[in-house]
């Protein structure tokens, strides 16, 4: 089952390109940045508690 908000990639992709342009909401990009930072902080905290 696919979600309705799946990212749409551009059709034209250069031959040896690693990244593809994707249309996404700015709020989604901000959310993912915050999520990544929080996951990193959680790992740091878990390692601190474990030690």
N, C-alpha and C positions, 0 to 999 in steps of 0.2 A: 504494500500500500504506500503510495507516494504522497507526500505532503503537498499542499497547494502552494506553499511559499518556497518551493525548491529554487535554488539559484539558476539563473539562465546564463549560459556561457556564450561568448561571441563565437560566431562560426569561423571567422578567419583567424587561424593560429599559425605563426611562423614555424618553420621546420624544427629548429633546435631550441625552442622556447620552453622554459620550465613552467612559467606562470601563465594563467589565462585570466583575462578580465572577467569579473563577475559583477552583476548588478545586485546589490543588497542594500537594505536600509541602513542609514547611519546608526540608528539605535541598535541594530543587530551587531554591527561592527564594534560599537562601544561596549555592548554587553559581553561579547566574546573576549575583548581585551581585559575587561574587569574579571571575568571568569578565569582566564589564564593566570592573571596576577594573584587572585585568591587561591588558586590551586597551588601555585608556587609557595605562597606564604603558609598554606596548610602543610605542605611537605616539610618546610623548614621547621615549623612548630612540632610536627610529629617526630622529626629527628631530634629536636631539642628535648622533648619529653622522654623519648626512648633512651637517650644518653644519660 
